[in-house]
Amino acid sequence: MSPLSFYHRLTLASAPQMTGGRLSGLLLLSACLGLTACQPNEPSNASNTDTQEQHEHSEHDDRQTDHAEHGHDEHDEQAHDEHDEHDHEAAAHHHDHADQPRITFKCQPEGDISVYYHNDDEPKTAHLLLDGLEYDLVEDSNLPAQTYISSLGLDDSHGLVWQVQDKQASLFSVPTALAKAKSINDQTHLEQQNKLYDCQQTGQM
């Protein structure tokens, strides 16, 4: 039985014996209890709202975590694939050298140069190994004999020219502006440049 019903019955049962003041007080108390019983259950609603917000926040965090893990996995796979491709290309470059004979030269002033020629390339190329560094040169058809040229030299302002005739060879250092195909006019023009080495072929491996 609700408090309101109980006090309502008590009031009715006691009404004949009560004076006017006591009856009025009891009726007022009964009305107050009735109002209290009818108040909405706000704490319960607030609790339900908090629970829903926590649930939505948890789902959002889970989605963010899944997205971060997915992105990290994709990044790792992509980096691994790119690294493998890079290593494969580097290995192929060395493999090309292995397919070609290495020709060695003894040079003056004192020095040794090894050369790989790739005559099946267009234009033809030569790869010089000098002091542990490799220089890639392309054939310059503007000059006689076998002449190869590169814009990369011993310093930033010069390139290289490698010229071979029979078993004799010469290595020149030329300004960068001349270190490209068809920039050197003729053999006389080349001979005016700085000659680094005079070389003699000593072997082929």
PyMOL commands that set and color helices and strands:
alter all, ss='L'
color gray80, all
select helices_A, chain A and resi 3-17+20-37+42-98+176-178+187-191
alter helices_A, ss='H'
color red, helices_A
select strands_A, chain A and resi 102-108+111-118+125-130+133-139+146-150+158-165+168-175+194-204
alter strands_A, ss='S'
color yellow, strands_A
deselect
rebuild
show_as cartoon
